[in-house]
Amino acid sequence: MRIKPIAAAALVTATTLALAGCATNETPAAGNTSASGGSQTLTGVGASSQKAAQEKWVAEFQTKNPNITVNYSPDGSGAGRSAFIAGAAAFAGSDRPLKDEEMGAGKFAGCAADSSALNLPVYISPIAVIYNIEGVTDLALDPEVVAGIFAGKITKWNDPAIVKTNPSAKLPDATITAVHRADDSGTTNNFTDTLNKLAPSVWTVPASDTFPADFGGEAANGTSGVVQAVTGGANTIGYADASAAGSLGKASIMVNGKPLQPTAEAAAAILDNSKTVAGREANDLAYSLDRTSEGVYPAVLVSYAIVCQTYKDSAVATLVKDYVGYMASADGQAAAASAAGSAPLSSALQAKVKTALDSVK
């Protein structure tokens, strides 16, 4: 198993060398995509939110397929999409689907000239609002307050708006240090989309992969960087995939007057109330998330595997179909849930992902 940062140029070289000897007419044996007995390598780059799940997926998949090495580099969603577009990765992990303007034939170096990409959901997880305040073990925040903190409009922990929903907490008269992602991040996209949908009067800018520069705060690279900054600081707050929160406090978000914790169950409910993006082909499973439904924890990311509809190399297609197929299977989803606390895809959605992968060439 290898989960490590890899430079884009090295990715191109490694993928080319590893897959150059794969015959295009290989038929995988059951449970083993390396039927010829040769060693093969599959490279993915992308969302750091998937890191814990990918470590588990890689270990389980390679145990069943000892002739295959899977390299997943959790460099962030933006890095993953860039690597996939450049042909430096066979698939990307992304905490948002490709936008309409990013789709289309001829835009992806590893795909056939007439092929676009498919966005396939593989990982559902809540985004936790993490905090480190001495003596505070429970914290409930209105969406408007969360938006105000990260927009730099609420700057003290004993601000009346915070005290209102935490009357028993010993909130200090201390400056809030809000930590956000420095890199191009799908987690930031989902988090800012949540703030814009639930507190539009405060968070007036639309969802974005990059955190608004004029809102201030402290910047850190990747999920691990945000967690480290919040952990190592005092009176800090940030946002990260809930699986990475560790021992940090996780604030409840008030929705319709009810405090909701970032649990897998509350996160999973969001897809039941959401629809796929209009105008996409049937096998593209990009979702437009409804974050305002009753009982749904709103700050949720649905992380995708972005793959070619048709690959230039059919051997690469076989590897991608087998590995991503495992990720989205019942066994793969159970493995991710145990390792990362993610919410498994429903059986109906698992079936849709399988149908989409069956169409990949």
N, C-alpha and C positions, 0 to 999 in steps of 0.2 A: 504494500500500500504506500502511495506517495501523495501527500497533500502538502504542496509547497509552492511558493511563488516561482514562476518560470517566465523568463523574458520572452517577448513575442517572437523574436527571431529564432530563439532556441526552440520554441514550440513548433514553428514551421519545420525546422530541421528534424526535430525528433519525430514529428508526425509523419513526415515524408519518408524518413529512413525506416521507421517501424512498420509502415504500411506498404512500402514499395514491393515487398515480396509476397503480398497477399494476393492469391489468384482471385480473379473476379467471379469465378464460377464455384467458389467454395459453398458447400451446404453444411451448416452447423449441425453437429450431433446434439442430441437432447441435452440441455443443460450445459453445453460447451460450444462456444462460438469458434473454437480453434480446432476444427475437425481434422485438419491436416497435420496437427501436432506441432506446427510452427508457433514461435512466440509472436504475439501481436500486442500493440500498444494503442490505447485510446486516450486522447487528450481532451479535457474540458477545462474551461476557465470561467470564473464568474462569481456569483453572489457569495459573500462571506457568511450570510445568514444560513446557507446550506452546509457550512463547514462540518458541524457535528454529524449531520445526517450523511453527508458524503463520505466521511471517514468510516461510518458504519456500512454504508452501501458498498464502498470499495472493498472493505474487508470481507464482507459476506459474498460478494460477486466473485472476487478472486479466489476464495476458497472453493467455490463451485467450478471455477474456470481457471485452473492454475497456469495455463499458458497465456493468459491475458493480463497485461498490466494496465491499470486505469490510473492516469494522472489527472487529478482535479486540483487546480490552483485557485484558492478562494481570494482572488485579488479585487473583488467587487463587481457589481453588475455591469457598470460601464466598461470596465476592462474586459469582461466576458463578451459583451456585445461587439466591442472593437476587435477582439481576437477572432471571433466567429466571422465577422464581416471580412477580415483580412485573410481568412483561411488558415489562421494559426491555431485554431481549435476546432474539433469536429462537432462540438456542441457547446452552447453557452448556458450558464446558470444566470438567470436574471430575475430580480424582484419586481419587474414589470414586463409586460409583453412589448414586443416591437410596436411602435406607432405605425399608423397607416402610411405615413411618408417614408418610413424606414423599410417597408415591405416592397416586394416587387422582384421580378426576374432580373438577373444580371447584376444584382447588388452584393452577392456573397461569393467570395473567391473559391470556397470549397464546394459550392453547389454547381450543378449543371447550369449552362447558360440560360436555359428557359425555365429555371426553377426559382421559386421564392422560398420562404422559410415557413415553419410551423411553430407556433407557441403552445407548448404543452405543459399544463400545470402538474407539478410533481411534489410540491411542498407547501403546506399551509401553516402559518405560525403567527401568533400575536406579536406585535411590537410593544415591548414594555417601556414605560416611562420610568427609568431607573434613577435612583437618588441615593445620596450619602449625606445624611444630616445626623449629627450626633444626638442620640436620645430620642429620635423619631423612628418608630417602627411601623407606623400605619399612616398613610397619606392618601387623601382623596381629593381629586382636582376636577373642577369643571373644565370642559373643553376650552372655554374662553380664557380660563386662567392658564392652561397649558400653552395656548397660543400666545397669550400675553407674555409669559415667561420667555419663550423662545424667540419672540419678536423684540425682546428687550424693553417691553413696556411695564412689566412687573419685575422689580429688581431686588426686593427684600423678602426674606422668608416669612416675616411677620406682617406682610401686607394684609389688609383686612379681607381681601378677596380669598386669600388662602386660609386665613383664620376661620372664615365663615363655614367652610366645609370640614374644618379640623379643630373644633372648639376645645378638645381635650389634649391636643398635641402641644408639646413644649417647643414651639417654633422660635428660633433665635432671631434676634435683631441683627441679621447678617446678610451680606450681599450674596445674591444667587449667582453661581457660576453655571451657565447653561452650555453644555457640550454638544456639538453637532458634528456630522460627518464632513470631512474636508474633501473627500473624493466623490466622484460621480457615483451615486448610490441609489439603487432601487428602494432601499429601506427609507431613505430620505424622501423619495417620490411618494411612497405610500404614507409616510408620516405627515408630510405637508399636505397631501390630498385629504387626509383625515381632518387636519386643522382647518383647511379651507371649506370642507363640507359641513363641519359641525360648528365652526366659529367664524363664519365669513366676514362678520363685522370687525373682527380683530385681525384675522389672518386673511388679508385682502389680496394676496398674490396666489396664482394658481399653483397646482402641484408641479414640482420640479425635481430633477435628479440631483441638482446642486442646491445647497442651502443658500438662501438669500444673503449676499455678502454684507448688505447694509443693516442686517439685524444684529450684528455683533455676536458675542459669545466666544467660546473657545472651540477650535477645530481640531479634529483628530482623524487619522486615517483608519478606515475599516471598522468593523464591529468591535474587534479586539481593542483598537485604539480608543474608541469611545468608552468602553467598559473600563479600561485601565485609567483613563483620565478621571472618570467619575470616582473610581475606587481610590485613586491616589490623592484626590483633592479633598477639600472640606466644603460643605454646603453646596454640593454639586448636584446637577440633574442632567440627564441625557436620554437618548432613545436608542434601543438596540433590540435585535431579535431576542425574545424572551428566553430562548435556550441558552443564551450567553450571559444572562444576568448574574449568575452565581449567587453570592450571598448579599448582593445589593438589594435595597428596598425596591419594590415595584409598586408604583402608585396605582390606585384605582381611578378609573375615569368615570365621572358622573354622566350617566345617560338617562334622560327623563327622570332625574332625581334619584337614580339608583347607582350605587358605586359598583363598577364591574372590574374584576381582576382579569389580567391577560392570561386566561386559561385556554387550553386547546379546544375544549368544548365550545366556549363562547366564540372562539375564532372560526371554528368549522361551520357555524351556522350562517356565516356571511354568504357562502356560495349558494346556499339554498334560496337566498333572496336576491341573487344577482343574475345578470344575463351576459351572454357572450357579446363581444363587440360587434355591432351591426356591420354588414357589408363584407365580412370575411368569408372565405370558403369554408365548407362544412367541417373539414378536419383541422381548422385552426381554432384553438380553444382559448383564445384571449378573452379575459373577463373584465367587464366594467363593474366594479364593486359598489354595492349599495351599503354604505356605512351608517345609514340612519335607521335601520330596522330595529324594532323592539327586541331587547334582550341580546343584541349582537354587540360583542366587544368591537369597537369601530376601527381601532388601529391595527389592522391585519394586513399582512403581506401574503400574497399568493405568488410563490416563486416558480419560475418556469424553466424547462429545458427547451432551448431554442435549437431546432434542427433543420436540416435541408429537407425540402419535399423530395428532391432528387439530388443525390451526391454525384460528383464527378467520378468517384471511385466506389464501385458497388461493395467492395470489401469494407470500406469505412461505413457505409450504410448498414451493413450487417452488424458490425460492432455497436454502432449507435442504437440500432433497434433492440439488440439484446440487452445492452446495459440500461438504457433509458426505460425499456420495457420492464426490467427488474425493478428500477426505482419506483415506477408507478403501479407495480403489482401489489396484491394484498400482502405478500411477504415483505416486499420492500417498504411499504408504508408502515407496517408493524415495526420493522427494524428502525425506521426513522423516528417513530413515536417513542420507542424505548430509549433511543440515544439522545434525542433532541427535544422530546416533549411536544412534537408537532402534532397537528390534527390530521389523521389519515384521510385521504381522498375517499369519497363515498364509492360504493361498489359501482354505481352508475357512471361516475366520472372515471373510475379506473377503466371501465369498458370503453368509454369514449376515447381515452388516451390510447388504448390498445388498438382500436380501429384506426386511429390516426397514424400510429406507428406502422401498422400493416400496409398503409399506403405509401410509406417511405421507400424509395428505390435507391 
